[in-house]
Amino acid sequence: MEADIIVDGFRQSIKTHNLIYNQIIGDGDSSVIKKIQVAKPYGNEIIVKKIECTNHILRNYSVRLRDLSTKRKSASGLIVPGCIRTKIKENLLRLRFAVTKAIIFRKNLDLPQNQKVKLLKTDILNGPFHVFGYHNKCDSYFCSGNKDNEINFVPELQKCGVWNDLIAAVNLVAYHSNSLIYHVNNNCVETYNSVVAKYVGGKRVNFSLRGSYNARCNTAVSAYNYGPNYLRQFYKKSTNFSPGMYTKKFIAKENKRRYNEKTNCSINSRPKIKKKIIFGPDSDYGAVDEELGCQPLAMTKEEFENKKIEFLENLKLDEVNIFKLERRTVDQSSNEEWKKERLSRLTASNFGKICKLRKTTIRKNTVISILYQSYYFHGTTATSYGIQFESIAKTEFENMYNLKVLPAGLFVDFNLPFLAASPDGLIGNNAIIEIKCPYSAKDFSPDDAQKQNKLKFMEIKSEKLILKKNHSYYFQIQGQLHITQRNVCYFVVWTPKGISVDKI
């Protein structure tokens, strides 16, 4: 309901206020922005951009840092001394202030927006270095250099492995630099909604007065601890009498139901396999085709072919413009042009999904998945984990192979301009890199993870860990090599406890 109301507001904005709302401030909830992006209230040319709430980003950052300060071991399995944990705990506010002060300074600079975002990202990544005593990378506005008797704790943090965990947390903040540069939040909306909810009873009634809310929480605890018998316990404690016949019948019935559930679970212990769907709205809340705005095409087959040819012609770029586009989009997901150009093309990450389709498979769901997955998929724990540790994996690879990894943007195929690819980095003139930081293997080394069946896309051949040639990642890499016109890909699998590289 909330999302539908906001979408309708966007659709009526020109008529009502003669304004185009090209930005929306929101928190982690993605249901609103996905509906707006699917609805396209201003056509295909104007994409509504979501700006993440600064308060939510910084709060999540503080939670991760506080969590680090309580862990006795780092993600790599090394012991973190108590003095280091205490040092992190003492500097929680300073780590947050390092971000907020950088935002305020960079926001007010008289520079193009993309340049301010780039500088802010650099400052955010430098924050932990500054706080823990290493000032070689600090900008002049940020600090005046080393202070008297100041100790550099960075080597100690690196020695016990907690430094990588700290950088992983700050990477997630830096990832949102394009939102943080606006320095905005949705406090006014949250405050207004809380006042409204207070007077109208929220979704039901106001349970916050006279201890009613606490009483309901305590009741839930009792129900959890005693099961259905909590009714008997309450009644007997209050009246010194046993409950009546109907209450006893209800308790017996509920106990029997729970017993039957446990019995059935033990007999039918094999779990049901549910089909995982990561795209599209719930069909119980409206027709999918209507939700996606799909309407029957009022055109003949010939007209459709002409439109298709016209669309493909508009995608064509010469070699110079292909190079310029790739250079302009090196920020990838932080770059609006990167997002826009990808929407019109089939990217290498989908090649495996298409190449492995059977001739008899209906294409409808695959097409919907490719066209609308970016709208309905807004990140999971696994993708967040990848964002945190990708730069760390890249640095370890560079040190291991003595190679420099350069950022890569969106490459468009010269002969087939509807194909595109965005590798994780470029190495020299003939190689690319693709990095995977699998969340499922975070507690293992790559070799151990494969033995534990945590890396389903890898296999061991000739005592070496390599990528399976029938996995979608292999199709993705071959597509990237073809489109970038390079011959070698370093496929990197990184975990906090090890790194594996397959040269393809």
Secondary structure by P-SEA (a helix, b strand, c coil): caaaaaaaaaaacccccccccccccccccaaaaaaaaaaccccccbbbbbbccaaaaaaaaaaaaaaaaacccccccccccaaaaaaaaaaaaaaaaaaaaaaaaaaaccccaaaaaaaaaaaaaaaaaaaaccccccccccccccccccccaaaaaaaacaaaaaaaaaaaaaaacccccccccaaaaaaaaaaaaaaaccccccccccaaaaaaaaaaaaaaacccaaaaaaaaaaccccccaaaaaaaaaaaaaaaaaaaaaaaacbbbbbbbbcccccccccccccccccccccccaaaaaaaaaaaaaaacccaaaaaaaaaacccccccaaaaaaaaacccccaaaaaaaccccccaaaaaaaaacccccccccaaaaaaaacaaaaaaaaaaaccbbbbbbcbbbbcccccbbbbccccccccbbbbbbbccccccccaaaaaaacccccccccccccccccccaaaaaaaaaaaaaccccccbbbbcccbbbbbcc
